Amino acid sequence: MSTSPIEKSAIQSLTLRSAAAIAIAAAAERIGVILPDGAAQELASAFIDLVVTLGLIGVAVGRTRARGPVV
């Protein structure tokens, strides 16, 4: 079963990953770092995964604090 583009989340969007990869490649070029082929895409994917994970941790902490006593 395939999902339509409308059903895909923004995090799985190739546009978002491509934009992040382009930004990483541009920043690396600007500071003079030569990235191997595919490195910008891997870094972009890892960065997006990190942001999502940290966001989920933040939501979990917020929900836990909301259920606990107010200090």
N, C-alpha and C positions, 0 to 999 in steps of 0.2 A: 504494500500500500504506500503510495507516494503522497507527500504533502504538497499542497499548493503554496505558491509564494506568499499568499496572505496568511497562511497558517504558521509560517516560519517566524521564530522570534527574532528580534533585532540583533541579538547576540550571535545568532547563526547566519546572519546576513553576510553574503559575500561582499557587499558594498562596504559595510562597516569594517570588515577584515582587510579589504583592499585599501581603504582609506588609511587605516592604521599602519599597514605595511608601507604605503607611500610616505607617510609622515616619518616613520622610522628610517627608511632609506634616505630621505632628504636630510634628516638630522645627522645621520651618520656621514653622509657626503659633506655636509657643511663643516663638521669637525674633523674631516679628513680620515675617517675610518672606512676601510674597504671591507664590505661584507661579502661573504661567499654567496653563491647562487642559492636562493631560497631562504637565506637567513632572516631577511626582513619579514617574510611571511610567517616563519616560525616564531620570531620574537613578537609579532603582532598577535598571533594566536595565544601565545603564553601570557601576554599582557592582558588580553581580553578575559582569559580564564581567571587570571589573578583578580581582576576588578570584580568579576562576577562572584568569585569565592568570598572576597572581602565584603561585598555587599550582602551576601547571604549570612555571613557571620554577624554583620551589623544588625540585620533584621532579627536574627535569633537572639542576640543580646538585648535588643530593644524590647522584644516580646517578653523575654524573661524578666527584665526589670519592670515592665508594666504590670506583670502579674504579682510581683513581690511587694513587700511593704515599702512605702515611701519613706526615705531616710532624709 
